Amino acid sequence: MNSLQTSTPARLHHLHLTSEDPSRLARFYSELMDMVPTPLPGSALMLQGGLRSMQISKGVSCALAWSGYAVREQAALDDLRARLKAGGVKPEDIDAPLFGTGAFSVIDPQGRRVVFGLAADATRTDQRAARTQHVVFQTTELDAMVAFYTTRLGFTVSDRVVEEDGSLAVCFMRSDDEHHSVAFFRGSRNELDHHCYETGGWMDIRDWGDRFARVRIAIFFGPGRHGPGDNLFFMVNDPDGNKVELSAEIEIVKADKPAGVWPQGEYTLNSWGRAWMRS
């Protein structure tokens, strides 16, 4: 099928996290990430701030109900639905409060839900730079996930990380011109790995680091620079244990650029040195 990048550019717009304590989790993103909470039916909350948005519902902590990708216009959304259906994927209508009418979802082979829609907040600006940018998972079926996201949904591989025996360890995939909006690590579990917010540059990374430091939230990975994507970064944990990344200067990739190949190792995941190595 046509790639999302060339036919229907889509950016990661929001995540729908689940939590055993939605109010506590919402306080973290409200107080530290400047997202304003709005109650939804039940114990759910919608949070919006600048170019970052989130939905939080009652459920298992450190899990993701869906990732929401925004396309630019209704005609593109309709065309994407038709292309996916023709390719054997089954789009399903979904009520996604952070999207306008017409949003739909698809399910990957391991049960992850991906939602496509039109952003209901397209006119907002980001007063403190940290735009929702990518989400990463660990999976026991890496090759199958890459095949589904590329051949069925239209993501494009930007970089592969390979083991010494040539087997795939990590795959970074894009849905627009930015290096990746989703990535998968081969692991022993099927779970959310981390989610990321793109800032305006190194000084923003400094300012976000200072903000977390003031409330004694320690950086557990970074600061550093990733090999694939070439972005500056650091990571902290939210109260549930979700890993939150702040990033800057992620690579912009032309549609015809061949996928890169990197060796598995600490200096690939952090070219400055020590890295968080999944298992």
N, C-alpha and C positions, 0 to 999 in steps of 0.2 A: 504494500500500500504506500501512498505518499507519506512522507514524513510530516510530523506535526510542525517542525521548524519551517518547512517550505510551503506547506499548504494551510495549516491552521495553527499558527504559533500560540502556545498556551503557557502561562506562567503559574507557578504554584501560588495560589491566592490565600488559602487558609487550611488549617488542620482541625479535625474534630477529635479531640482527645477524650478518653474516658478516665474517670477517677473515682476512687472510693470516697473521696471528700472533695467534691467539685468547688465548694466555697473556698476552701483553703488554697487549692490550686489556682483559682481565679484571683485570689489576693496577690499571689506572687506576680502574675502577669499584669495585673492592674498597677501594683505599687512599683514594680521594677521595670516593666516593659511598657508602661503608659498605655495599656489597653483598657478602655472603659467598658465595664460589664453591663449587660442588659439581660434581665431575667427572661427565660423562655419557659414554656409549660413544663411542669414537673420541677426537678431540681437543676435543669439545664441552664446554661448561661452562654450568651454570645458576647464576645469581647472584640472591640475594635479600637485601633489607635494608629494613626498615620497610615502606612502601607502594610500593616500587619493585622491579621484578624485570626480569630480562633473561636471554636465552639467547644464547650466542656459539658459532658453529660455524666450521670451516675453510672458507674460500671467498674470494671477491673482497672486498677491503676497501671500506668505505663503501657497503655494500649491505645490504638488508633482506630476510631470508627470509620474514618475516611480521610483521604487527602483531596482537597478541592482545587482544580485547575481552571483558571479563567481564560476564556478566549475573547476576542475583541468585539465581535458583533454577532447578531442573531443568525445571519446567513451562514457564517462560518460554523456556528454551533450546530445548525441543522445539517450542514454538509458533513460534518464530522460524525454525527449520529448515523447518517445514511451510509457512510463509508465503513464504519465499524460494524454495522448490521450486515452489510454486504460481505464483510470479511469473516463472518461467523461469530462475532461477539454480540451479546444480547444486551443492548442498552435498556435500562429501566428508569422510568420517571422517579424523581426523588424530591422531597421537600427539604431544601437546603437553605436555611434562613439567610445565609450570607451571600446567596446567589438570587438572581431574579427568577421569574417563571421560566420553565423550559429546561431546567437542569436535569441531567440524567447521570446514572452511575453504571459502572461495569465492575465485574469481580474478577480478580486474577486467580490463577489456578490454586493458590494457597488461601484464598478467601479474603484478600485485601480488597477494600472498596476504593475505587477511584471515581471521583465526581467531576464532571465537566459542566460549566455554566458561564453565565455572564455576571460579572461583579456588580453588586448593587451599590458599591461605594467608589465608583470609578473616579469621582471628582475630588476625593480627599487627597491631602498632601501629608508629607511626613515631616513633622516638626523636629523629631529626634531620629536620625536615620537608622533604620533597622527594618528593612522590607522582608517579608516572608519570602524565602528563596529556594530552599530545597529540603527534602526529607529523605532519610536513609533507613534501610532495614537490614537486619540479619536474616539469612534464609538457609535452610538445609538443601534447597533445590535451586542453586544459583543459575545453572544453565537454562532451566525451564523458565525461570523468571525473566531472564534476559530475552529469551525467544518470544515470550508473550508480549513484553513491553515494546519490543522493536517490531516484530512482524505483525502483531495484532493491533496494538495501540498507536504505533507510529513514532515512538521515541527513537532517538539516534544515539548510538554508542559514541561517546567522546574519548574515553580512555578505558583500557583494561589493565588490571594488575594481575600478574601471573606468578605462580609458584615455580620453583626450579624445574619441576617435571612438565611444565607447560600448561598445567591445569589453571582454570580461572579462579582467582581469589576474590576480586572486587570488580564491579563494573559500574561506571559512571555514565548516565544517559541524560540527554537534553531534550527539551520540548520547545525551545526557542533558541535564541542566539547565545544564551549563557551556558557555560560548560556543563552543568548538570542541574536538573530539578529533582531527580531521583537517583539513588544509587543503592546497590545491594552488595553486602559482604557475605561470603560463605561463612557459616557458623554452625554451631551445634544446636541452635534454637531458632525459632521463627518469631521474631519480635521487632518492635520499633528500636532502632539504634540511636538516632538523634534527629533533631530538626534544627534548621539554620535560618538566620536573619542577616541579610546583606546590608552593610553600612556604607558610608561614603568614602572611607579611606582610613589610613593608619591612625589619625588623630581621633576618629570616632571609636576605633578599637580601644584606644587609651581611655577615652571618656566612659565607655561602657564598663571597662575593667575597674575604673575608679568607683563607678556606681555600685557594682557588686561588692567591692572591697569595703565600702562604707558600712555595709550591713553584714560583713564577715561571711560572705559567700565566696568560697575559695575556687579558683580556677583549678580544674583537675587535668586538663590537657591543653597545652599551649602556654603562652603565645608561641606561634610558629607560622610556617607557610607550608601548605600542602603541595606535593608534586603535581598530581592530577588536579587541574583547576587553577593552580598557581596562586590561590587566595591566602591572604593572611587570616588568622583565626585564633580564637580560644574557646573553651567549652566550660560550662558550669552545669550543676544539677539543680532542677527545680525541686519543690518539696516532695513530690511523688518519686523522684529519682529519674525523671526524664532528662536526657542530656540535651542541653541547649547550646547551640553554637552561634557566635557572633563572627561574621566574616567580612572581608573587604577585598576589592579588586579581583573578583573572580574572572576567569578568562572568558573572553568573547570569542566564539568559534564560528567560522564560516561554514556554510552548509556543505561545501564540497571537501572540507578538510578530512583526511583519513583518520581513523581512530588511532590513538597512541597506545603503546604497550610499555608497561612499567614492571620492574621486578618487585615482588613482594618483599617488604622490609621496612624498617623504621624510617629510613631516609626518603622513602617514597611517600609515606603518609605524613611525614614532617621533615622537610628538607633542612630544618635547623637542628634536628637531632632526635631526642627521645619521642616515642610515639605510643599511643594507646593501640595495642595489638589485640584484635578480637580473637576468640577461640571458640 
